[in-house]
Amino acid sequence: MSKKQEVEPVEVSQKKIDKGTFTKQKQGWNWKSIFVKNNTNNTSSKPTTAQQTIPFETMYYDGICKVTSKYYTKMIEFTDVNYELLDVEEQAEVLELYSQFINYFSPSIQVQLFFFHRQVNEQKLKKPFVIPLQEDGFDDIRLEFSEMLQQQAVKGTKGIVKSKYVVFGIESASLKEARSKLQTIETDIVKNLKRIGATARVLNGTERMRVFHDFFHQDTMEELPVSFSDLMKLGSSVKDVIAPSGFDFRSSTRFQMGELFGKVFYLDMIAPQFTDELVKNLLSIQENISISMHIRTVEPLRAIKMLKEALSNIQKMKLEEQKKAVRSGYDMDIMPP
């Protein structure tokens, strides 16, 4: 095991964007602090700013994100399907359609289901329920009804907004080629989600930028200060807008993003059964939490090989437990299968 490296803070200067475009809280943001590893063997790729730490190259106006030189992604937002209230036959039909949706993806397409829960200010929750006044003698009723809806929105969600996304990506030699392929895939994904009963829409550049901004600014809950079309006028990049005040990865058990502290858990499970209760219970948490499910279709021969290796590992673990039981004086026949 390699020796743990010392980590020292590095503060760097960033391009300052027109203050008039930003909120008051954002006006002093031209300094970004970030903690980076002191790695002399890889200085060329070492990130030195908060922007460089965010792992993508370019975001385009139509929502395509160039992650690496040959890898491009797009993002689709979708809504819940009321699964629990269906009868058994309808649930089976939904599961069948969901299975078809998952099996649609070929090994050349990488897919991620991204569930994002974050706390927002009350005004953002109330905004969709504001009823415009019409000065026709019924505005008092509109105000009362609007206030009731706004109170229920805040009370029912506890200030938490829950969003669900499908992120899909392909490798391609050029943006033009990627755009054509991604457009075909997004049409099929939206069609499959609608067959299940969910509504779905493809996010453009501004909307994807807003998702990134909301994720990196969960500590301040501030709104996205600019639109995608404003960036060119300001001479700034998407990362200039979405980057937090800094990252801190010095701790081995947690990270810091702006003023927010977080922790990451990775689940890798081999189980005889896998129900929908696990994801349901995780999504019921009323806190700032994001869950990513990465789906990668593999070729049949490779899948069989992976299953055989998994079964072999399980058998190996079982034998080890039986040996421990014998050494401890227990009968290995009473060990669970």
C-alpha positions in Angstrom: 0.0 0.0 0.0 1.4 3.4 -0.9 2.3 5.9 1.7 -0.4 8.5 2.3 0.5 11.8 0.6 0.5 15.2 2.3 -2.2 17.5 1.1 -1.8 21.2 1.1 -4.3 24.0 0.3 -3.8 26.0 -2.8 -5.8 29.2 -3.5 -6.0 30.4 -7.1 -7.4 33.4 -8.8 -10.3 33.1 -11.3 -11.8 35.3 -14.0 -14.3 37.7 -12.5 -17.7 37.9 -14.1 -19.8 41.1 -14.3 -21.2 41.7 -10.8 -24.4 43.1 -12.1 -25.4 39.8 -13.5 -25.0 37.9 -10.3 -26.8 37.9 -7.0 -25.3 39.8 -4.0 -24.0 36.6 -2.4 -22.0 35.8 -5.6 -20.4 39.2 -6.1 -17.1 38.3 -4.3 -16.6 35.0 -6.1 -13.6 35.7 -8.2 -11.3 33.6 -5.8 -11.7 29.9 -5.8 -9.9 27.8 -3.2 -9.3 24.1 -3.7 -7.2 21.5 -2.0 -5.1 19.4 -4.3 -2.7 16.4 -3.8 1.0 17.1 -3.8 1.8 14.6 -6.5 5.0 15.3 -8.3 4.6 12.4 -10.7 1.5 13.8 -12.4 1.7 17.6 -12.3 0.4 18.0 -15.8 -3.1 16.6 -15.0 -3.3 17.9 -11.4 -6.4 20.2 -11.0 -5.5 23.6 -9.6 -8.9 25.2 -9.6 -12.4 24.3 -8.6 -13.4 24.5 -12.3 -10.7 22.0 -13.3 -11.9 19.5 -10.6 -15.3 19.2 -12.4 -14.7 16.3 -14.8 -16.1 17.4 -18.2 -14.7 19.4 -21.0 -17.5 21.4 -22.7 -21.3 21.9 -22.4 -23.2 22.8 -25.6 -26.4 24.8 -26.0 -28.5 21.8 -26.9 -27.6 19.9 -23.7 -24.8 17.7 -25.1 -21.9 17.5 -22.6 -18.4 16.6 -23.9 -17.0 14.6 -21.0 -13.7 13.5 -22.7 -12.3 13.9 -26.2 -14.5 11.1 -27.5 -17.3 10.7 -24.9 -20.5 12.7 -25.1 -23.6 12.6 -22.9 -27.2 13.9 -22.7 -29.7 14.2 -19.9 -33.4 13.5 -19.6 -35.7 14.4 -16.7 -38.6 12.1 -15.9 -41.4 11.8 -13.3 -42.5 9.2 -10.9 -44.8 6.3 -11.9 -47.5 5.5 -9.2 -46.4 1.9 -8.9 -47.6 1.0 -5.4 -51.2 1.8 -6.0 -51.5 -0.5 -9.0 -52.9 -4.0 -8.8 -50.6 -7.1 -9.2 -51.3 -7.4 -13.0 -50.6 -3.7 -13.6 -47.4 -3.9 -11.6 -46.2 -6.9 -13.6 -46.9 -4.9 -16.8 -44.9 -1.9 -15.5 -42.0 -4.2 -14.6 -42.1 -5.8 -18.0 -42.0 -2.3 -19.7 -39.2 -1.3 -17.4 -37.3 -4.4 -18.3 -37.7 -3.5 -22.0 -36.5 0.0 -21.2 -33.3 -1.3 -19.5 -32.7 -4.0 -22.2 -32.9 -1.3 -24.9 -29.4 -0.1 -24.2 -26.6 -1.8 -26.1 -23.1 -2.3 -24.7 -22.0 0.9 -26.6 -24.4 3.1 -24.5 -23.5 4.0 -20.9 -26.5 4.8 -18.7 -27.0 6.3 -15.3 -30.2 6.8 -13.3 -29.6 9.9 -11.2 -31.9 10.8 -8.2 -31.2 14.2 -6.8 -32.9 15.4 -3.5 -32.0 18.9 -2.3 -33.4 21.5 0.0 -34.5 24.7 -1.6 -35.8 28.0 -0.3 -39.5 28.4 0.3 -40.0 31.0 -2.5 -38.9 28.4 -5.1 -41.4 25.9 -3.8 -44.2 28.5 -3.7 -43.5 30.0 -7.2 -45.4 27.3 -9.3 -48.5 28.0 -7.2 -48.8 31.7 -7.7 -52.0 32.5 -9.5 -51.9 35.7 -11.5 -54.5 38.4 -10.5 -57.0 39.5 -13.2 -58.8 42.4 -11.5 -62.2 40.9 -12.2 -63.6 40.8 -8.7 -62.4 37.4 -7.8 -58.8 38.2 -7.0 -59.4 37.7 -3.2 -60.4 34.1 -3.9 -57.3 33.6 -6.1 -55.1 35.0 -3.4 -56.6 32.7 -0.7 -56.5 29.6 -3.0 -52.9 30.4 -4.0 -51.8 30.9 -0.4 -53.4 27.6 0.6 -51.6 25.7 -2.3 -48.2 27.4 -1.4 -48.5 26.4 2.3 -49.3 22.8 1.3 -46.4 22.7 -1.0 -43.9 23.8 1.7 -45.5 21.5 4.3 -45.8 18.4 2.2 -42.2 18.4 0.8 -40.4 19.7 4.0 -38.5 22.0 1.7 -37.0 19.1 -0.3 -37.3 19.0 -4.1 -36.9 15.5 -5.6 -35.7 15.1 -9.3 -35.0 12.1 -11.4 -32.8 11.9 -14.4 -31.5 9.5 -17.0 -28.0 10.3 -18.2 -26.8 8.4 -21.3 -23.5 8.6 -23.2 -21.7 7.2 -26.2 -18.2 7.3 -27.6 -17.9 9.2 -30.9 -15.2 10.6 -33.1 -16.8 14.0 -33.5 -19.6 16.3 -32.0 -21.5 16.1 -35.3 -21.6 12.3 -35.2 -22.4 12.2 -31.5 -25.3 14.6 -31.9 -26.9 12.4 -34.5 -26.5 9.3 -32.5 -27.7 10.9 -29.2 -30.8 12.3 -30.9 -31.9 8.8 -32.0 -31.2 7.4 -28.5 -33.0 10.2 -26.7 -36.1 9.7 -28.9 -36.2 6.0 -28.0 -35.7 6.7 -24.3 -38.5 9.3 -24.1 -40.8 6.9 -26.0 -40.0 4.0 -23.6 -40.5 6.1 -20.5 -43.8 7.3 -21.7 -44.9 3.7 -22.4 -44.2 3.0 -18.7 -46.4 6.0 -17.7 -43.8 8.6 -16.9 -43.5 12.0 -18.5 -40.0 12.8 -19.8 -38.2 15.7 -21.4 -34.7 16.3 -22.7 -32.7 19.0 -20.9 -31.0 21.8 -22.9 -27.7 23.5 -22.0 -29.2 26.0 -19.6 -31.2 23.3 -17.8 -28.2 20.9 -17.5 -26.2 23.9 -16.2 -28.9 24.5 -13.6 -28.7 20.9 -12.4 -24.9 21.2 -12.0 -25.3 24.5 -10.2 -27.9 23.2 -7.8 -25.7 20.2 -7.0 -22.6 22.2 -6.3 -24.4 25.0 -4.4 -26.6 23.0 -2.0 -25.1 25.0 0.9 -26.4 28.4 -0.4 -29.5 27.2 -2.3 -29.0 30.2 -4.6 -30.6 30.3 -8.1 -28.6 29.9 -11.3 -27.4 33.5 -12.0 -27.1 33.4 -15.8 -28.6 31.5 -18.7 -26.5 29.6 -21.3 -26.9 32.5 -23.8 -25.4 35.0 -21.4 -22.1 33.1 -21.1 -20.8 34.3 -24.5 -21.6 37.9 -23.6 -19.8 37.6 -20.3 -16.8 35.7 -21.8 -17.2 33.0 -19.3 -17.5 29.2 -19.3 -20.2 26.9 -17.8 -17.7 25.8 -15.1 -17.2 29.4 -14.1 -20.9 29.6 -13.2 -21.5 26.2 -11.7 -18.3 25.8 -9.6 -18.6 26.1 -5.9 -16.3 28.2 -3.8 -13.9 25.3 -3.3 -13.4 21.5 -2.8 -11.7 19.8 0.1 -10.8 16.1 -0.3 -8.2 15.9 2.5 -10.3 13.7 4.8 -10.5 10.0 4.1 -14.1 9.8 5.4 -15.8 12.9 4.0 -15.4 15.8 1.5 -16.3 19.5 1.6 -17.9 21.3 -1.3 -18.3 25.0 -0.6 -19.7 25.1 3.0 -21.4 21.7 2.6 -19.9 18.5 4.0 -20.7 15.2 2.4 -20.0 11.5 2.3 -20.0 8.9 -0.4 -21.1 5.3 -0.1 -20.6 2.7 -2.9 -22.8 -0.4 -2.9 -21.8 -3.6 -4.7 -24.1 -6.4 -3.8 -24.6 -10.0 -4.8 -27.9 -11.2 -3.4 -30.3 -14.1 -4.1 -33.1 -11.4 -4.3 -33.2 -7.8 -5.1 -36.5 -5.9 -4.6 -37.5 -2.4 -5.2 -37.7 -1.7 -1.5 -34.0 -0.7 -1.2 -34.2 2.1 -3.7 -37.6 3.1 -2.3 -36.3 3.4 1.2 -33.3 5.4 0.1 -35.5 7.8 -1.9 -37.7 8.3 1.1 -34.9 10.1 3.0 -35.9 13.7 3.4 -32.4 15.2 3.3 -29.9 16.4 0.7 -29.0 13.1 -1.0 -28.1 12.0 -4.5 -28.2 8.4 -5.7 -26.6 7.2 -8.9 -27.3 3.8 -10.5 -24.9 3.0 -13.3 -26.1 0.6 -15.9 -23.7 -1.0 -18.4 -24.9 -3.7 -20.7 -22.3 -6.4 -21.4 -21.9 -9.0 -24.1 -23.5 -12.4 -23.3 -20.2 -14.3 -23.1 -18.7 -11.7 -20.8 -21.8 -11.7 -18.7 -21.6 -15.5 -18.3 -17.9 -15.2 -17.3 -18.7 -12.5 -14.7 -21.5 -14.7 -13.2 -19.2 -17.7 -13.0 -16.6 -15.6 -11.3 -19.2 -14.3 -8.8 -20.4 -17.8 -8.0 -16.8 -18.9 -7.5 -16.1 -16.1 -5.1 -19.3 -17.0 -3.1 -18.2 -20.6 -2.9 -14.7 -19.5 -1.8 -16.3 -17.3 1.0 -18.5 -20.2 2.1 -15.5 -22.5 2.4 -13.5 -20.0 4.4 -16.4 -19.6 6.8 -16.7 -23.3 7.2 -13.0 -23.6 8.0 -13.3 -20.9 10.6 -16.2 -22.7 12.2 -14.2 -26.0 12.4 -11.2 -24.2 13.9 -13.6 -22.7 16.5 -15.0 -26.1 17.4 -18.3 -25.9 15.5 -19.8 -28.5 13.2 -19.5 -27.1 9.7 -22.7 -28.9 8.7 -24.7 -26.4 10.8 -23.3 -23.5 8.8 -26.0 -21.8 6.6 -25.8 -22.6 2.9 
